[in-house]
Amino acid sequence: MSEEMDKKTNGESALDAAYKETRPEETPEKQEVDHSKLYVWIADAGNDRIQKFDGNGKFISQFGTSGGTRPPYNPGEFKTPSGVSVDSEGNIWVVDSGCHRVQKFDEDGDFLLELGMEGWGQDKFYFPENIVTESTGTVLVADTSNHCIKRYDDDGEFLLGFGYPGNFDGFLKFPTGIALDKEGNIYIADRDNQRIQIFNEDGQFVSKFGEYGFEEGRLNFPNGIAVRADGSIIVSEKSQNRLQVFDRDGNLIQTVGDMGKRDGQFNCPVSLALDPYGYLFVVDMINQRVQKFDPELNFVAKWGVIGKEPGQFKDPAGMGLSWEPDWAPTED
């Protein structure tokens, strides 16, 4: 062995040293995502408020106070808010479920407008439970106890409604979760029909999957839904305390979690949200916390305990995400 090789080995075998010199450079580890520039908005239903955290669980701010149980309802007050979503302008839309309305706020939590009142019709709701903002600036509301989905523009004007009570294709029974794919298709957790239904952007029925049961691949009151970039669909079941991942045809890909309080376990997972990097956030209602998973659905972090103080929860119900400009990856 040469003197030069002896110096390089420094106690290693000559074979090891030679291999290190000739092998390809190792692939670097996956770069960590800076979640301090992501914001997680929680509809803290039992505390009648909206709380804002960064993607690492650091409390940032809150707004909202408890309102009355009968009209007239005051702006900025809530009664069991159950859904929240942030539009491209930074406005915050809140489903004020117990007041049968939707309220819109600016990024500082200042009231802008409201729409809806108790009842049935284009401008009325009955215990709505969820909302998503669309890239066009419109919003979709799950009018849960009216068994339909409604679309409004950014001024709160009614644009479209679809769904009727029942279990036929395109009919709904207590719809809760709403998600969108990159083509604008609408995915609905049709909770009490124990299925997922898919509609096009005009609200026309496309397909469905799911049937009631406890086994993997079946559904037990699906409540939350999210669609990944690869087209797979993540569904949370509040009665089965698990997440299931399906392809577009309803074939089971993966199951995550079971009943419990440990990391990665659930007790009534009710809302899901995916960030642009594929990280999943889950509102774990009865455990009074939010859990965060990486793109492979491995547990990463959690935050929250029961209470009324900032950063604490009482039956959190809904969630929306926003982020700093230029934080999200650009599409190829």
Buried (B, 14 or more C-beta within 10 A) or exposed (E): EEEEEEEBBEEEEEEEBBEEEEEEEEEEEEEEBEBEBBBBBBBBBBBBBBBBBBBBBEBEEBBBEBBEEEEEBEEBBBBBBBBBBBBEEEBBBBBBBBBBBBBBBEEEBEBBBBBBBBEEEEBBBBBBBBBBBBEBEBBBBBBBBBBBBBBBEBEBEBBBBBBEEEEEEBBBBBBBBBBBBEEEBBBBBBBBBBBBBBBEBEBEBBEBBBEEEEEEBBBBBBBBBBBBEEEBBBBBBBBBBBBBBBEBEBEBEEBBBEEEEEEBBBBBBBBBBBBBBBBBBBBBBBBBBBBBBBBEBEBBBBBBEBEEEEBBBBBBBBBBBBBEEEBEEEEE
